[in-house]
Amino acid sequence: MSKRMPKALYKSELKALQARLVDMQAWVQASGARIVVIFEGRDAAGKGSTIKRVSEYLNPRVTRIVALPTPTEREKTTWYFQRYVPHLPAAGEIVLMDRSWYNRAGVEHVMGYCTNAEYHRFLHQAPIFERMLVEDGIILLKYWFSVSDVEQERRFHDRARDPMRRWKLSPNDVSSITKWEDYSRAKDTMFVHTDIPESPWFEVDNEDKRRGRVNMMAHLLSQIPSEPVSREDIVIPERPASGGYERPPRDDDNAVPDYAAEVIARATA
C-alpha cells in the first residue's frame, strides 16, 4: 500500500493544482474548447469529493456538474444516450459528470434494472457514441476510482454514523458489499468493450483520498492542451463623491435576526 499523503503537503499541492485548473478554465473559455470529464467507480470510492475539489474555484457558469437522477418513465422509453446529450458542453464549457451513461454497465446491469438486451446494446453503442463525440472535437476523459472492499466498508460505516453524510447511503450503496464480485465482473467487462484509443479509461487508486485527488487533478491537467491566456488587469475605480443619497431608516427593513450575536454571547459567557 502506498504511503498516505501528509495533510499539510496535500493542502499546499491541492491549492497549486486548483490554481492551474483556473488557468486551464480561462483557456477553455478563450479557445472555445469543449471538455467532458466522467467520474465513475464503486460506491464510496470518493468520486463526489474529488469533483468538489476540482470545481471548488472554477466558474459555475463555465464548469457544470452533471449528476442525473433516476430516469423518468418517459426517459426509460427513449434512446439510452438521449438524456445525456442535452448536458454535453457548448464551446467554452467544461462538464464534470458524477456518474454517467456508464450506469447501464454497472448498477443497472448488476441490480437488474435493465434487460440483457439493453445491456449488450449499450456495450456495443457506447464506443460508437464516444467516437462521435471525440470526432466532433469534444475532449472526453474517463476516470475510474478504485477502492478496496475493506476501505469501502469503512467509509460506509463512517457515513452511517455521520448525520451530515448519512444521505449518501442508499440501499443500492449497501448492496455493493454483498455484490462486490458482481460489480468487479461488470467493471472488467465494461473495460473490455469501452477502453478504446479514442477515449481510454484512466484508473485512480483512491484508497488514500488525498493522493487520489492530487493524482487525478494532475493527470487531468496533463491531458488538456491548454496554453497561457493573457488576461486584462482589472482596475478598481475610486468611489465618487456622494450625490446626496440617504438610506431609509433601518427599522423599515425586514433584517434577519442577529443570530451570530447570540453565538458570540454564549461563547464568551
Phi, psi and omega in degrees: 000137180292150178293137181291144184282128178301144187298315182296318179295319179300314183296319181292319180290324178300315180298319180296318180291322179295325176295320178293327177294323176297317177296320179297320178298321178299320177294320179301315179296316184290324185271342184078020180294156176236125185232134172238126177241120181261130177247112179232166179153179180293162175298139181069020179279351176098021180294310184298318181291329177290317177302320180300317180288323179296317187268357190308316184250010181270156181286118182295346175281343180254318182251112183252142173260126180247118176224091187284144177281183176302136182299147177286171178299323178293315182298330180295341182261358180266172173304135190305317184282352186299321183288345179268333185302317180298343183266359178292153186283149167269182181301134178080021182235152175237133177242125176254115184262112175276091196071164191203204176298347179285001170305325182293327181278346182247263188298321182296320180289312184294320184271359177077025180276353175226162179278165177298324179295318179295321180296310182291328176295322178297314181299330177283318187276331184304311178298324178295313180301315182290324176297323177296318180296313182293319179299329181277357175108359178285135172273114184247121179238133183238123181242131175250121182266119183258145177209148181284162179297323180294315181291322178299314180297321178298318180292325176300314180296322177299317180294320182296328181274344185258109181298338180282341183237005183297333180297340180286346181268132176227165177306324178295322179298311183297327180294344179300332180290313183282341181246030183304311183291326177297317178293325178296315179296320180296319179295317180299316180294319179301317180296320180302320186270333191240001175274083187250157182303324182290330180211077182287161173273141173241125182268137178244116174286107186248030175298321172251110186299326180296311179297317182299316180296313181298316180297317182294315183294319178296319179293317178305313180298325181289341184266352181258123183281052184281155177230156179301138179244124178285133181239137181293141175292137178263120180265124178277116183287157175288145179286130181289164179295154181299141178259016178098009179291137175235128180287139177298159179305139181296337181299340180278352182269148173268071183285146176291148179300151181277074179297326180301324179298321178295319180296316180297319180297318179294321183291329183263356181291000000 
